[in-house]
Amino acid sequence: MTNNVNRVGVQPQKNSTPDRTESTVWGHNPKHVAFVGDYLPRQCGIATFTSDLYKSYDTFIPDSNPLVVSVNDTIDSYDYPSEVRYDFYQHDQEAYRKAAEFLNSKDVDVVCLQHEYGIFGGPAGSYILTLLRNLTMPVVTTFHTILKDPNEEQLLVLKSIADLSSRVICMSEKGRNFLINIYEIPESKIDLIPHGIPDMPFVDPHFYKDKFGMEGKQTLLTFGLLSPNKGIENVIKALPRIVEQHPNVVYMVLGATHPHLLKHEGETYRNSLKKLAADLGVRDNVRFYNQFVELEDLLEYLGSADIYITPYMNPAQITSGTLSYAFGCGKAVVSTPYWHAEELLADGRGVLVPFGDSEATADQLIHLLTDEPTRHAMRKKAYLMGREMIWEQVIQSYAHSFAQARQERMSNINSQIPYSMGAHSTLAFKLPTLRLDHLFRLTDSTGIVQHARHHLPYYEEGYCTDDNARALILTQILQEAGLGDQKLSKASDNYCAFINHAYTDEYRRFRNFMSYDRRWLEEIGSDDSTGRTIWALGTCIGRATERNTVTWAMSLLEKVLPTMASMSSPRAWAFALLGIHEYQKKFNDDRLAKNIQRQLLDKLIFRYTETATEDWPWFENTLSYDNAVLAHGLLRSGDEKLINIGINSLRWLVDLQTAPNGHFQPIGSNGFYTRGQPRAYFDQQPLEAQSTMSACLTAFEITGDDEWQRTAIRIFKWFSGLNDLGLPLYDQQTGGCRDGLHIDRVNQNQGAESTLSYLIALAELYMSQKRRADVKPMKVVLPALTNG
């Protein structure tokens, strides 16, 4: 036997399961493991196995943080538990690539794939190769089906999976031999780990029989999804002889009909079994339990059984979870000689009968029901060997395999997504030069300074998370547009670091205000600052190409995102919705994000329905700051009804903020505008121009209506003087933007919020025009790189 082959559970052996000390040869047990397969509540044996595997790792591996990515056999998905962070449809090949990208961005140590041909799409389940080829971490694959005579496609798919896996796991010696001799997988790459089982005490079956009304009965049990290949009819045919000698025998058939069989044939097979029992005069000796049972109930059914039967019709079954469960729980087993049963029941640990032979089945069952000492000796042998198969032991072997896999170098083939230009028409509009001088003037090693006096940073008033989030959004847009450089990348890292420091794990939110000497001035920040930071994190995930940034942002986002539902600010909800939209550019199927998105949309719509009227189609009774973001959040919902509400409310807001001569006239911050009261026209803020322009560009993107783009350009010109005073707010000399438009003058200070509002507006307008194939590159002036 070659070294590095884990043979746990094939025969009782000393030290067959690696202990903690041994696992350190390969490094510590990986904490962040992603289990990929189907998952409960889908009715499937692999789904049950994946669920057990996840729960065991989470329970028995200290400090682990596993997650699940589930493949669906329906477009509508399932009501999964919280550990399923991502799910996708098995027949959508592109979804496999997106699932890989999700896993890459989660900083996963190891992916553990559960392979069964039928749960993946494509010929012989080949779509799973799309996922594997795009992963950047090692893969450990458990093969649940290993065919002796695969067709060409099945052979190629399994060999390809093995090539893309650092290690592969099988559950039987025969399976290991097939992998070596048929599929040409190196022996050193294979770990032999038995099918895990629950840890159940060795109990007298009478302890559980009253649970099912079986007092005084001798019970036989078969469980699993019901289908013709299970051979249950052969046991029923054996019952007349058995009942003749043991009239109190009851055969319990536990399990729902296989979903695919149920879909195409209904309960035809189950009904045929009932008819057979009636025709043979043993109807009262057979009980059908048409249910897919949870583990707790299953253990009680198993506990009540005197003998467990697996009468399968086909020898080509390399693994049987139901047999493993019954065997490991200390049941006397009678089985046909399929591959797994031959191996597990050898040396007196069970009884084998020929396929389809009801007479032999009757002989062995009568013998075991009559000879209690033999039956109990068989139970004891099975139970003792089963101690090596309980999940607490098996999961240590998996952890050892994962740790070893991390040492393997695997292929890292990254898919390149071609940049696709849109075909939207646009007006000829010459974009001004992008200058980043003032951005870097306000940025230091801590982050971006909040305020300025004229063009100089005003250090006395320190920093805020809001502005660092805005700055991070800007850098991601510019880098996506190809307008960044090394200095911009360094600044982006500073903004990330500031946000990272702002996070407080106690509240799962962000602090906002920091003094210049780096002291936080509050325990937690506003709802809006947390919401805007979620927007920035989502933008990092959706637009960044640098994996470290994406991984960092995902880690922080998933901690904070669940807190949004408890916040009361509609703007915070809208900021978070825009962040979720950015995030979903890459990971549209993340269930956590979808769930929070739905909750926030419901909250926003509830506000709208409580407030909106025909002449005030808005979410609040007051128009204050950053108003357009509320409509913008609905525009990014993906829901046609909500998008229409967003379009109509945005149109109303734009009309309200359009002066008689046609220029943009935002709501003033010196009093805002409450319904039924006088409106404030000053001080007008750059933030309002950027927010409204951004929403208009989204409306243009969604509707294709050129009027929205013309509106966006008109609003952008507010910065350059198309405003109430005819004065520019953007300073071409410094590259900064002045803080507002007063009733008689421009505020000469050039703080972070104003400057970032202008730069984001310009960058977004550039990206909108860049989607046209004939757009000319924007002129960019970047400050010279320095050693600082």
C-alpha positions in Angstrom: 0.0 0.0 0.0 1.4 3.4 -1.0 1.8 6.0 1.7 -0.6 9.0 2.0 -3.7 6.8 1.5 -6.1 7.3 4.4 -7.9 3.9 5.0 -10.1 4.9 7.9 -13.0 2.4 8.5 -12.4 -0.2 5.9 -11.3 -2.6 8.7 -10.9 -1.8 12.3 -7.3 -0.6 12.7 -5.2 1.1 15.3 -4.6 4.8 14.6 -6.7 4.6 11.4 -8.1 8.1 12.1 -5.4 10.8 12.2 -5.4 12.7 15.5 -4.8 16.4 16.1 -1.1 15.9 16.4 -0.8 14.0 13.2 -2.8 16.6 11.3 -0.2 19.2 12.1 2.1 17.5 9.7 0.0 19.2 7.0 -0.7 22.3 8.9 -3.7 23.3 11.1 -7.2 22.2 10.2 -8.5 24.7 7.6 -11.2 26.9 9.2 -12.9 28.3 6.2 -14.2 25.3 4.2 -16.9 25.6 1.6 -19.0 22.5 1.0 -20.5 22.3 -2.5 -23.3 19.9 -3.3 -27.0 19.7 -3.0 -28.5 20.3 0.4 -31.5 19.8 2.7 -34.4 20.4 2.4 -33.9 18.9 -1.1 -34.9 15.2 -0.8 -31.7 13.5 -1.9 -29.1 11.3 -0.2 -26.3 13.6 -1.3 -28.2 16.5 0.3 -28.4 14.7 3.6 -24.7 13.8 3.4 -23.6 17.4 2.6 -25.7 18.6 5.5 -24.2 16.1 7.9 -20.7 16.9 6.7 -21.2 20.7 7.2 -22.7 20.2 10.7 -20.0 17.9 11.7 -17.2 20.2 10.6 -18.9 23.2 12.3 -19.4 21.1 15.5 -16.2 19.2 15.8 -13.5 21.4 14.3 -12.6 24.1 16.7 -13.0 27.7 15.5 -14.1 26.6 12.1 -16.3 28.8 9.9 -17.7 26.6 7.1 -20.3 27.5 4.6 -22.4 25.8 2.0 -22.9 26.4 -1.7 -25.9 24.4 -3.0 -26.9 23.3 -6.4 -30.6 23.2 -7.2 -32.7 21.0 -9.4 -35.3 23.7 -9.6 -35.1 27.4 -10.7 -37.1 28.4 -7.7 -34.5 27.2 -5.2 -35.4 25.8 -1.7 -35.9 27.3 1.7 -32.4 26.7 2.9 -31.0 27.2 6.4 -28.6 30.1 7.0 -25.4 28.1 6.3 -26.3 28.0 2.6 -24.7 31.2 1.6 -25.1 30.7 -2.2 -27.2 28.6 -4.4 -27.5 28.1 -8.2 -29.5 26.2 -10.8 -27.8 23.0 -12.0 -28.6 23.6 -15.7 -27.3 27.2 -15.9 -23.7 26.8 -16.9 -22.9 30.5 -16.3 -24.1 30.1 -12.7 -21.2 27.7 -12.1 -18.7 30.4 -13.0 -20.4 32.9 -10.7 -20.5 30.5 -7.9 -16.7 30.0 -8.3 -16.2 33.8 -8.2 -18.3 34.0 -5.1 -16.1 31.3 -3.4 -12.9 33.0 -4.6 -14.0 36.2 -2.9 -14.9 34.6 0.3 -11.3 33.8 1.2 -12.1 30.1 1.4 -9.3 27.8 2.4 -10.6 24.6 0.8 -13.6 23.6 -1.3 -15.1 20.2 -0.6 -17.1 19.0 -3.6 -19.7 16.2 -3.3 -19.8 14.6 -6.7 -22.7 12.6 -8.1 -23.3 12.8 -11.9 -27.0 13.5 -11.6 -26.9 16.6 -9.5 -24.9 18.7 -12.0 -25.9 19.9 -15.4 -24.4 19.2 -18.8 -23.4 15.8 -20.3 -22.5 13.5 -17.5 -22.7 16.5 -15.1 -19.8 18.3 -16.9 -20.9 21.8 -15.9 -19.3 21.3 -12.6 -15.9 21.5 -14.4 -16.7 25.2 -15.1 -16.8 25.9 -11.4 -13.7 23.9 -10.6 -11.6 25.5 -13.4 -12.3 28.9 -12.0 -11.5 28.3 -8.4 -8.3 29.7 -6.9 -8.2 27.4 -3.8 -7.6 23.7 -3.5 -10.5 21.3 -4.0 -11.2 18.0 -2.2 -13.8 15.9 -4.0 -15.8 13.1 -2.5 -16.9 10.7 -5.2 -20.3 9.2 -4.3 -20.7 7.2 -7.5 -17.7 5.4 -9.1 -18.8 3.3 -12.1 -17.1 0.1 -13.1 -18.1 0.5 -16.8 -18.4 4.3 -17.4 -19.3 5.6 -20.8 -16.8 7.9 -22.5 -18.4 11.1 -21.1 -18.6 9.8 -17.6 -15.0 8.6 -17.7 -13.8 11.9 -19.0 -15.8 14.0 -16.5 -14.6 12.1 -13.4 -11.0 12.1 -14.5 -11.2 15.8 -15.2 -12.6 16.4 -11.7 -9.8 14.4 -10.2 -7.3 16.4 -12.2 -8.7 19.6 -10.8 -8.8 18.3 -7.3 -5.9 18.3 -4.9 -7.3 15.2 -3.2 -10.2 12.8 -3.8 -12.1 10.8 -1.3 -13.9 7.5 -1.7 -15.8 5.4 0.9 -14.9 1.9 0.0 -11.9 -0.2 -0.9 -13.5 -1.2 -4.2 -14.1 2.4 -5.0 -10.4 3.1 -4.4 -9.4 0.3 -6.7 -11.7 1.6 -9.4 -10.3 5.1 -9.1 -6.7 3.7 -9.5 -7.3 1.1 -12.2 -10.1 2.4 -14.3 -9.8 6.2 -13.9 -6.0 6.2 -13.6 -6.0 8.5 -10.5 -2.7 8.3 -8.6 -3.0 6.2 -5.4 -1.3 8.8 -3.4 -4.0 11.3 -4.2 -6.8 9.1 -2.8 -8.1 9.2 0.8 -10.3 6.3 1.9 -12.8 7.7 4.5 -16.0 5.8 5.4 -19.5 7.2 5.1 -20.1 9.1 8.3 -22.9 8.1 10.7 -24.6 9.6 13.7 -23.4 8.6 17.1 -26.2 6.4 18.6 -26.0 4.3 21.7 -26.3 0.5 21.5 -29.9 0.1 22.6 -32.5 -2.7 22.8 -35.0 -2.2 20.0 -37.8 -2.6 22.5 -36.8 0.8 23.9 -38.2 2.6 20.8 -41.0 0.2 19.6 -43.8 1.8 21.5 -43.1 5.0 19.6 -44.5 3.3 16.5 -47.1 1.1 18.1 -44.8 -2.0 17.7 -44.9 -3.4 21.2 -44.5 -7.1 21.1 -43.6 -7.1 17.3 -40.5 -8.3 15.6 -39.5 -5.5 13.2 -37.8 -5.4 9.9 -36.8 -2.0 8.4 -35.8 -0.6 5.0 -35.4 3.2 4.6 -34.5 5.6 1.9 -36.1 7.2 -1.1 -38.5 4.8 -2.7 -37.8 3.6 -6.2 -38.0 0.2 -8.1 -34.3 -0.5 -8.0 -34.5 -0.8 -4.2 -36.0 -4.4 -4.5 -38.6 -4.0 -1.8 -40.9 -6.3 -3.6 -38.5 -9.2 -3.0 -38.8 -8.8 0.7 -42.6 -8.6 0.5 -42.5 -11.9 -1.4 -40.5 -13.5 1.4 -42.9 -12.4 4.1 -45.5 -15.2 3.8 -42.9 -17.8 4.8 -41.6 -15.5 7.5 -45.1 -14.7 8.9 -45.9 -18.4 9.0 -43.2 -18.9 11.6 -43.2 -15.4 13.2 -46.7 -14.0 12.9 -45.8 -10.9 14.8 -43.3 -9.7 12.2 -43.8 -6.2 10.7 -41.9 -4.9 7.8 -41.4 -1.1 8.1 -40.8 0.6 4.7 -39.7 4.2 5.5 -39.1 6.8 3.0 -40.8 9.2 0.5 -41.0 8.3 -3.1 -38.0 9.6 -5.1 -38.9 13.1 -6.2 -38.1 12.4 -9.9 -40.1 9.2 -9.9 -43.0 11.0 -8.1 -42.9 13.7 -10.8 -43.2 11.3 -13.7 -45.1 8.3 -12.3 -46.6 9.4 -9.1 -47.1 6.7 -6.5 -47.4 3.9 -9.0 -44.5 1.9 -7.4 -45.6 2.3 -3.8 -49.2 1.3 -4.8 -47.9 -1.8 -6.6 -46.1 -2.8 -3.4 -49.2 -2.3 -1.3 -51.2 -4.4 -3.8 -48.5 -7.1 -3.8 -48.7 -7.3 0.1 -52.5 -7.6 -0.1 -52.4 -10.3 -2.8 -49.9 -12.3 -0.7 -52.0 -12.0 2.4 -49.4 -10.0 4.4 -51.0 -6.5 4.1 -51.1 -6.2 7.9 -47.5 -7.1 8.2 -46.2 -4.3 6.0 -46.3 -0.6 7.1 -45.4 2.2 4.7 -44.2 5.5 6.1 -44.3 8.0 3.3 -42.0 10.7 4.6 -38.6 12.1 4.3 -37.4 12.0 7.9 -35.0 14.2 9.8 -32.1 12.7 11.6 -33.8 12.6 15.1 -36.8 10.7 13.7 -34.6 8.4 11.7 -32.6 7.4 14.7 -35.8 6.4 16.5 -37.0 4.3 13.5 -33.6 2.6 13.4 -33.6 2.1 17.1 -36.9 0.2 16.8 -35.7 -2.3 14.2 -34.6 -5.8 15.0 -33.2 -6.4 11.5 -32.3 -3.9 8.7 -32.7 -5.0 5.1 -31.1 -3.5 1.9 -32.5 -5.6 -0.9 -31.1 -3.6 -3.8 -31.2 -5.0 -7.3 -28.0 -3.8 -8.7 -24.4 -4.7 -7.6 -23.0 -1.4 -8.9 -23.5 0.6 -5.8 -20.2 1.8 -4.4 -21.7 3.6 -1.4 -24.9 3.3 0.6 -25.6 5.9 3.2 -28.7 4.0 4.5 -26.6 0.8 5.0 -23.9 2.8 6.8 -26.4 4.4 9.1 -28.1 1.0 10.0 -24.8 -0.9 10.3 -23.1 1.8 12.5 -26.1 2.0 14.8 -25.7 -1.7 15.6 -28.4 -3.3 13.5 -28.3 -6.9 12.3 -28.3 -6.5 8.5 -29.5 -8.7 5.7 -28.5 -7.4 2.2 -28.0 -8.2 -1.4 -24.3 -8.3 -2.4 -23.8 -4.9 -3.9 -20.3 -3.6 -3.7 -20.6 -1.6 -0.5 -22.5 -4.3 1.3 -20.0 -7.0 0.4 -17.2 -4.9 1.9 -19.0 -3.6 5.0 -20.8 -6.9 6.0 -17.8 -9.2 5.6 -16.5 -11.3 8.5 -19.8 -12.0 10.1 -20.8 -8.3 10.4 -24.0 -9.0 8.3 -25.6 -11.5 6.0 -25.7 -11.5 2.2 -28.4 -13.0 0.0 -28.5 -13.3 -3.8 -30.1 -10.6 -5.9 -33.8 -11.1 -6.3 -33.9 -14.3 -4.3 -36.9 -14.1 -2.0 -36.5 -17.7 -0.8 -32.9 -17.0 0.4 -34.1 -13.7 2.0 -36.8 -15.6 3.9 -34.3 -18.2 5.1 -31.9 -15.7 6.5 -34.5 -13.5 8.1 -36.2 -16.5 9.7 -32.8 -17.7 11.0 -32.0 -14.3 12.6 -35.4 -13.8 14.0 -35.2 -17.2 15.6 -31.6 -17.2 16.8 -31.3 -14.2 19.0 -27.7 -14.9 20.2 -26.5 -14.9 16.6 -28.4 -11.8 15.8 -27.1 -9.9 18.8 -23.5 -11.0 18.1 -23.8 -9.7 14.6 -25.2 -6.4 16.0 -22.2 -6.1 18.3 -19.6 -6.6 15.6 -21.3 -4.0 13.4 -21.6 -1.5 16.3 -18.0 -1.8 17.4 -16.7 -1.2 13.8 -19.2 1.6 13.5 -17.4 3.5 16.2 -14.8 4.3 13.6 -17.5 5.7 11.3 -19.3 8.2 13.6 -19.1 11.8 12.3 -16.8 13.0 15.1 -14.2 10.5 13.9 -14.8 10.8 10.2 -14.7 14.6 10.2 -11.2 14.5 11.6 -10.1 12.5 8.5 -11.8 15.1 6.3 -10.0 17.8 8.1 -6.7 16.0 7.6 -7.4 15.6 3.9 -8.3 19.3 3.7 -5.0 20.3 5.5 -3.0 18.1 3.1 -4.8 19.5 0.1 -3.7 23.0 1.0 -0.1 21.8 0.4 -1.0 20.8 -3.2 -0.5 23.1 -6.0 -3.6 23.2 -8.1 -4.5 24.7 -11.5 -5.5 28.3 -11.3 -7.2 29.2 -14.5 -9.0 32.5 -14.2 -11.8 33.3 -16.7 -11.3 36.6 -18.4 -14.5 38.5 -18.9 -14.3 40.7 -22.0 -15.3 44.3 -21.5 -18.6 44.6 -23.3 -19.6 48.0 -24.7 -23.2 49.0 -24.6 -25.1 50.3 -27.6 -26.9 53.2 -25.9 -27.0 56.4 -27.9 -25.9 59.6 -26.2 -25.4 63.2 -27.0 -22.1 64.7 -28.1 -20.7 66.1 -24.9 -17.1 66.8 -24.3 -16.2 65.7 -20.8 -13.9 68.0 -18.9 -10.4 66.9 -17.8 -10.3 64.7 -14.7 -8.0 66.2 -12.2 -7.2 64.4 -9.0 -4.8 67.0 -7.4 -7.3 68.0 -4.7 -8.2 64.4 -3.9 -4.6 63.7 -3.0 -4.3 67.0 -1.2 -7.0 66.0 1.2 -5.7 62.4 1.5 -3.0 61.3 4.0 -1.9 58.0 5.5 -5.1 57.9 7.7 -7.7 58.6 5.0 -9.3 61.6 3.5 -9.7 64.7 5.7 -13.3 65.8 6.1 -13.2 69.6 5.6 -11.1 72.3 3.9 -10.5 76.0 4.3 -10.4 77.2 0.8 -8.3 74.5 -0.9 -6.3 73.5 2.2 -7.1 70.5 4.4 -8.7 71.6 7.7 -7.1 69.1 10.1 -8.9 70.5 13.1 -12.1 68.8 12.1 -10.5 65.4 11.4 -12.0 62.6 9.3 -15.3 60.9 8.8 -16.2 57.4 7.5 -18.8 58.9 5.1 -16.2 60.6 3.1 -13.8 57.7 3.1 -16.6 55.6 1.8 -17.3 58.1 -1.0 -13.6 58.2 -1.8 -13.4 54.4 -2.0 -16.4 54.4 -4.4 -14.6 56.9 -6.6 -11.4 54.9 -6.7 -13.2 51.8 -7.7 -15.0 53.5 -10.6 -11.8 55.1 -11.8 -9.9 51.8 -11.6 -12.7 50.0 -13.4 -12.5 52.7 -16.1 -8.8 52.2 -16.5 -8.1 55.7 -15.2 -6.1 54.8 -12.1 -2.4 54.5 -11.3 -0.2 53.4 -8.5 -0.9 56.4 -6.3 -4.6 56.1 -6.7 -4.4 52.4 -5.7 -2.4 53.4 -2.6 -5.0 56.0 -1.7 -7.7 53.4 -2.2 -5.9 51.2 0.3 -5.9 54.0 2.8 -9.6 54.5 2.5 -10.1 50.8 3.0 -8.0 50.8 6.1 -9.9 53.7 7.5 -13.2 51.9 7.0 -11.7 48.7 8.5 -10.7 50.7 11.6 -14.1 52.4 11.8 -15.9 49.0 12.1 -16.9 48.0 15.6 -17.7 44.3 16.1 -19.7 45.0 19.2 -22.4 46.8 17.2 -21.6 45.5 13.7 -21.6 49.0 12.5 -19.2 51.8 11.7 -18.1 54.8 13.7 -18.2 58.0 11.7 -16.2 60.9 13.2 -12.5 60.7 14.0 -10.3 63.5 15.3 -7.1 64.4 13.5 -5.1 62.7 16.3 -7.0 59.5 15.5 -9.4 59.3 18.4 -13.0 58.2 17.6 -15.4 60.8 18.7 -18.4 58.5 19.0 -19.2 54.9 19.9 -21.2 54.2 16.8 -22.0 56.4 13.8 -25.2 57.3 12.1 -27.4 54.8 10.2 -26.5 56.7 7.0 -22.8 56.4 7.5 -23.1 52.7 7.9 -25.4 52.4 4.9 -23.0 54.5 2.7 -20.1 52.3 3.8 -22.0 49.2 2.7 -22.4 50.9 -0.6 -18.6 51.4 -0.8 -18.0 47.8 0.2 -20.4 46.5 -2.4 -18.7 48.7 -5.0 -15.3 47.1 -4.1 -16.8 43.6 -4.5 -18.6 44.4 -7.8 -15.9 46.4 -9.5 -12.5 45.5 -8.1 -10.3 43.0 -9.9 -7.7 42.8 -7.0 -8.7 39.7 -5.0 -7.4 40.9 -1.7 -9.6 44.0 -1.8 -12.7 41.9 -2.7 -12.0 39.4 0.0 -11.6 42.1 2.6 -14.8 43.9 1.5 -16.8 40.6 1.5 -15.7 39.8 5.0 -16.8 43.2 6.4 -19.9 43.4 4.3 -21.4 40.1 5.5 -20.9 41.2 9.2 -22.6 44.5 8.8 -25.3 43.9 6.2 -27.7 42.0 8.5 -27.8 45.1 10.8 -29.4 47.2 8.1 -32.9 45.8 8.6 -33.0 47.1 12.1 -32.1 50.7 11.1 -34.7 53.4 10.7 -33.2 55.7 8.1 -34.6 55.4 4.6 -31.4 56.8 3.2 -29.4 54.1 4.9 -31.7 51.5 3.4 -31.2 53.1 -0.1 -27.4 53.3 0.3 -27.3 49.6 1.3 -29.5 48.7 -1.7 -27.1 50.4 -4.0 -24.3 48.5 -2.3 -26.2 45.2 -2.7 -26.7 46.0 -6.4 -23.0 46.6 -6.9 -22.3 43.3 -5.0 -24.8 41.4 -7.1 -22.9 42.4 -10.3 -20.7 39.4 -9.3 -22.8 37.4 -6.9 -26.4 37.7 -7.9 -27.3 34.5 -6.1 -26.1 35.2 -2.6 -29.0 34.4 -0.4 -28.0 36.7 2.5 -27.8 39.7 0.1 -31.1 38.8 -1.5 -32.8 38.5 1.8 -31.6 41.8 3.1 -32.4 43.4 -0.2 -36.0 42.2 0.0 -36.4 43.5 3.6 -35.0 46.9 2.7 -37.1 47.2 -0.4 -40.2 46.3 1.6 -39.3 49.0 4.2 -38.7 51.6 1.5 -42.0 50.8 -0.3 -43.9 50.9 3.0 -42.6 54.4 3.5 -43.6 55.4 0.0 -47.2 54.0 0.3 -47.6 55.6 3.7 -46.6 59.1 2.4 -47.1 59.3 -1.4 -50.0 61.1 -3.0 -50.7 62.1 -6.6 -49.1 65.5 -6.1 -46.4 64.3 -3.7 -45.2 60.9 -5.0 -42.4 60.6 -2.5 -41.1 58.6 0.5 -41.1 61.3 3.1 -43.0 64.5 3.9 -39.7 66.4 3.7 -37.2 66.7 1.0 -33.9 67.1 2.8 -30.4 65.9 1.6 -29.4 63.3 -0.9 -33.0 62.9 -1.9 -32.6 61.1 -5.2 -30.9 58.1 -3.6 -34.4 56.9 -2.4 -35.7 56.6 -5.9 -32.3 55.3 -7.0 -32.5 52.4 -4.6 -35.8 51.3 -6.2 -34.3 51.6 -9.7 -31.7 49.0 -8.8 -34.3 46.6 -7.4 -34.7 44.5 -10.5 -38.5 44.5 -9.8 -40.5 46.1 -12.6 -43.2 47.4 -10.3 -40.6 49.0 -8.0 -38.6 50.4 -10.9 -41.8 52.1 -12.2 -42.3 53.7 -8.8 -38.6 54.8 -8.8 -38.9 56.3 -12.3 -42.1 58.2 -11.5 -40.8 59.5 -8.2 -37.4 60.5 -9.7 -39.2 62.3 -12.6 -41.2 64.3 -10.0 -38.1 65.1 -8.0 -36.2 66.3 -11.2 -39.2 68.4 -12.3 -39.3 69.9 -8.8 -35.6 70.8 -9.0 -35.7 72.3 -12.4 -35.7 76.1 -12.6 -38.0 77.9 -15.0 -35.2 78.5 -17.5 -34.3 74.8 -17.4 -31.2 74.5 -15.2 -30.8 72.3 -12.1 -32.0 73.9 -8.9 -31.5 71.5 -6.0 -33.4 71.8 -2.7 -31.5 74.1 -0.4 -30.0 72.7 2.8 -30.9 75.9 4.7 -34.4 74.7 5.7 -35.0 71.9 3.1 -38.6 71.5 1.9 -41.4 70.2 4.0 -44.7 69.5 2.3 -47.1 72.5 2.6 -44.3 74.8 3.8 -42.0 77.2 1.9 -39.1 75.6 0.1 -35.5 76.5 0.8 -33.6 77.4 -2.4 -30.2 77.8 -0.8 -27.7 76.6 0.3 -27.4 74.2 -2.7 -25.1 71.3 -2.2 -22.9 69.4 -4.7 -24.1 66.2 -3.2 -27.6 66.8 -4.5 -26.3 67.3 -8.0 -24.2 64.1 -8.0 -27.0 62.0 -6.4 -29.7 63.2 -8.8 -27.4 62.9 -11.8 -26.4 59.4 -10.8 -30.0 58.3 -10.5 -30.8 59.8 -13.9 -28.0 57.8 -15.5 -29.4 54.7 -14.0 -32.9 55.6 -15.3 -31.3 56.0 -18.7 -29.5 52.7 -18.4 -32.7 50.9 -17.5 -35.2 52.6 -19.9 -32.9 53.6 -22.8 -34.8 56.9 -22.9 -32.3 59.6 -24.1 -34.1 62.3 -22.1 -32.7 60.8 -18.9 -29.1 61.2 -20.2 -29.8 64.7 -21.4 -31.1 65.5 -17.9 -28.0 63.9 -16.3 -25.7 66.1 -18.5 -27.8 69.2 -17.7 -27.5 68.5 -13.9 -23.7 67.9 -14.3 -23.3 71.3 -15.8 -24.6 72.8 -12.5 -21.0 72.3 -11.3 -19.6 74.4 -14.1 -22.0 77.4 -13.8 -25.4 76.3 -15.2 -27.0 77.2 -11.9 -28.9 80.0 -10.2 -25.9 82.3 -9.8 -24.1 81.4 -13.1 -21.0 80.7 -11.0 -18.8 77.6 -11.2 -18.4 75.4 -8.2 -15.6 73.3 -9.7 -12.2 74.9 -9.4 -10.1 74.0 -12.5 -7.0 75.3 -10.8 -7.1 73.1 -7.7 -9.2 70.2 -9.0 -11.5 70.7 -6.0 -15.2 71.5 -5.8 -16.6 74.3 -3.7 -18.9 73.4 -0.8 -22.1 75.0 -2.0 -24.1 77.7 -3.6 -25.2 80.4 -1.2 -27.9 83.0 -2.0 -25.3 85.5 -3.2 -22.0 83.7 -3.6 -20.2 80.4 -3.8 -18.8 78.8 -0.6 -15.1 78.9 -1.2 -14.1 76.0 0.9 -13.4 72.8 -1.0 -14.1 69.9 1.4 -14.1 66.2 0.8 -17.9 65.7 0.3 -18.1 68.4 -2.4 -15.0 67.4 -4.2 -15.9 63.7 -4.2 -19.4 64.5 -5.4 -18.0 66.3 -8.4 -15.4 63.6 -9.2 -17.9 60.8 -8.8 -20.4 62.6 -11.1 -17.7 63.0 -13.7 -16.5 59.5 -13.4 -20.0 58.1 -13.7 -20.8 60.2 -16.7 -17.6 59.0 -18.3 -18.5 55.4 -17.6 -21.9 56.0 -19.1 -20.4 57.4 -22.3 -17.6 54.8 -22.3 -20.3 52.1 -23.0 -20.5 53.6 -26.5 -17.9 52.0 -28.7 -17.0 55.3 -30.4 -16.4 57.4 -27.3 -13.1 59.2 -27.0 -11.0 58.6 -23.9 -11.3 61.3 -21.3 -8.2 63.4 -20.6 -6.9 62.6 -17.1 -4.3 64.6 -15.1 -2.8 62.6 -12.3 -0.5 64.1 -9.8 3.1 62.9 -10.2 4.0 59.8 -8.2 6.2 60.5 -5.2 8.1 58.3 -2.8 5.7 59.3 -0.1 
